[in-house]
Amino acid sequence: MNDNQRAKHFASQLNKTLQESGLKTAEAAKKIGITYKTLYSWRRGKIVPTLSSLKKLASAFNKSVSWFLGRN
C-alpha cells in the first residue's frame, strides 16, 4: 500500500469504529484525548495519527493498532 492508500484505509477503519460506537466526532475526540479538528482530519484521510495517538485511539475503542492500519 502506498501512503495515500494507507490514509484511506485508516480513515475507513476509523469511520467504521466511530459508527459502531455511536459517538459523535466531538465525543470521540474527547474520549481519545485529541481535538475535534484532528479527529475530523483523520476521518477525512487528510492526515494519519502519530504512533502515540494511534495507540490512544486503539485503546479507547478496544481495537488493535494493526486493525486500523490493515495489518491483520
Secondary structure, DSSP 8 states (H G I E B T S, - for coil): --HHHHHHHHHHHHHHHHHHHT--HHHHHHHHTS-HHHHHHHHHTS----HHHHHHHHHHTT--HHHHHT--
